[in-house]
């Protein structure tokens, strides 16, 4: 729903670098390509798991050993998380404590005028 912004910067051993290009898949999942649009390199999912543990979760799986830095930002609060994958490694990760719902509620409350 546009609540989370996801960006990825990649770098090859030879020094070539760039930004991953987005491939939207579903409301909560997307992929990124680095070299060719028909060859995704990274899949990312952000889930609303507030009913489970009061947090938003971030999962990603790399389909490459190219080094990258993944940044996920909660656009409602400005809070962000960064995940690094060093060159030569394949990475999959799940962060089930990524973004607290309390921070989102606080930001929403701060944006509303006080009740009279």
C-alpha positions, -999 to +999 in steps of 0.1 A: +000+000+000+030+023-003+037+024+034+072+010+030+099+022+006+125-004-004+158+004-021+188-016-030+223-006-040+246-032-055+284-035-062+303-061-082+339-071-074+352-052-105+338-020-091+306-017-112+278-005-090+242+007-093+207+007-079+184-022-081+153-017-104+119-027-089+097-054-101+064-053-082+049-087-075+021-084-050+009-058-024+036-069+001+063-085-022+086-072-049+118-082-067+148-062-079+170-067-109+205-054-113+216-063-149+186-074-169+148-070-163+142-106-171+167-117-144+156-108-108+185-108-083+166-102-050+131-108-036+117-087-007+086-090+014+072-067+041+044-082+061+020-066+086+023-090+115+009-066+142-017-092+152+012-117+159+038-096+177+029-060+172+054-055+144+060-053+107+083-080+094+109-079+066+120-109+046+144-111+017+162-137-003+190-131-027+193-149-060+229-136-065+262-134-048+267-098-058+272-076-028+242-053-019+228-030+007+190-032+012+172-003+029+136-005+040+119+027+052+086+031+070+073+062+052+048+068+081+075+072+107+107+078+087+123+048+106+145+026+084+164-007+086+195-016+065+205-051+056+239-058+041+250-087+020+287-089+014+302-098-020+304-135-026+275-145-003+240-156-009+216-141+017+182-149+030+169-133+061+138-127+082+135-098+106+104-104+127+111-073+148+118-048+120+093-021+126+072-017+158+035-009+154+038+014+185+060+038+165+034+038+137+006+046+161+027+074+177+034+090+144-002+088+134-013+103+167+012+131+163-001+140+129-037+143+141-050+175+158-059+171+195-095+162+203-116+189+220 
